[in-house]
Amino acid sequence: MTYILIFFLTYVLHLLLKLNWVCTAVVLVFLLVMQHFHRIKGQRFQEARKRFLDVSLYIDTLLYSFLKEQKIIRAFEDVKSTLADGHMKETVSRAIDHMMLTFDETEVFVDAMRIIEDEYKCNRIVNAHEFMAHAEYYGGDIKESARILLKDKSAWERRILRNIEDRQRMFHQIILSVVTSVIISGIILYLPVLSMDISSNIIVQILSVALIVLDDLIILWGQKFLEVDYLGIDLLPEDDKHAKKLEEYKAYNPAKELRASILMAVIPALASAFLLYTDRQWPAVAAMGAALICLNQHRIGHRLMKKNLIADVKSAFPKWLMDLALLIQSENVQVAIQKSREHIPVILKEEVNTLVERLDVEPESSDPYHRFLDCLNLPEINAAMGMLYAVSIGNSGNCGSQIDELITKNLEMLDVADTARLKDKTAGMYLLFLAPVITASFKMIVDMAIFLISFLSYKVV
């Protein structure tokens, strides 16, 4: 069926763009080759989407089963019986076999769950497994922690599914843009002016083939935005460069940076003076603009750094606060902060270490909480840290409701921040939506130029 559609599409393009049979054969071969790559990318998208849905079902089933059974092995057996045949079920079976057949390890459950974590790189799976392992070994009330994990997972699932729908919609818009651009390019060749037909011109033929090739590559590029790993699409970078961003911002020295900017502005300023002296006013204006930009580059760079840093911190802070909320169920706030450093996003690592040091010196004071990320002055983070301090001091026995309010606000912050980051990652699809307009416009300009030359030649004759 696919090959029939390709032959049909090729014939439509042959008629629409008035391709000769040689160019038509080239287009047909190209489309036959490219359909292989389109099919592969389509399959990868379906696999990525299925992996996400499998993990979503796995986390839900696992947590609800653990709440009922309160035993890891029984929860995994329930999950296995629920899952349909496929890779996820096979992975869960391997984990169960490890639990049942291993007798010489002290952390059998942890190692078994790591089999699934290694196969599906997802923070939500890790959080669920750590919660279950802690409850299995130490006991305690697990309902509140499970409720937190399930609320977080539900919000995460909605965000990713919404992002998948957005990507699919934008991909369909890219295809529509390609189809429209090709149709408009073909219409030009049918303009009834003096019975002239420029379609036989070799340049027009080559441009028509180039238009088809470029538009197909645009569609292929758009498919790359669909085949991403949806399990880790919202993860923050964990490299050393990302970890130092906050420290670099705090180490900013206005006086030192101003001196560097002045040195950078010297050359364009001298060039501006020389151009004014030689009465070249517009080049002098351009040089003045360059001098002003160089003179203020440190301020511009600092503001851009703060903007990018705030976006990263707004995503990292709720993730850290989520781990903290889980730990608070069994620990006091100060101990929970210390233990949270094990999985903290790298961009907050130094700031949380500083918070721990300040709490060691002033455990009862609110100052360490209020000074957390004070360099960015973010109201939502200041409010969350103030609420965290209120939980730490008990506040007349209202800790339960305060923690619940803290979790609710945290989930709202996380949803807003991650939604914005996911939208940023699809921004390239909008550029692809505009790309066919550029290719079609270039072809139309050349076609009209050839048409004009032919028209003038016709008038001369």
Secondary structure, 3 states (H helix, E strand, C coil): CHHHHHHHHHHHHHHHCCCCHHHHHHHHHHHHHHHHHHHHHHHHHHHHHHHHHHHHHHHHHHHHHHHHHCCHHHHHHHHHHHCCCCHHHHHHHHHHHHHHHCCCCCCHHHHHHHHHHHHCCCHHHHHHHHHHHHHHHHCCCCHHHHHHHHHHHHHHHHHHHHHHHHHHHHHHHHHHHHHHHHHHHHHHCCCCCCCCCCCCCHHHHHHHHHHHHHHHHHHHHHHHCCCCCCCCCCCCCCCHHHHCHHHHHHCCCHHHHHHHHHHHHHHHHHHHHHHHHCCCHHHHHHHHHHHHHHHCHHHHHHHHHHHHHHHHHHHHHHHHHHHHHHHHCCCCHHHHHHHHHHHCCHHHHHHHHHHHHHHHHCCCCCHHHHCCCCCCCCHHHHHHHHHHHHHHCCCCCCHHHHHHHHHHHHHHHHHHHHHHHHHHHCHHHHHHHHHHHHHHHHHHHHHHHHHHHHHHHHHHC
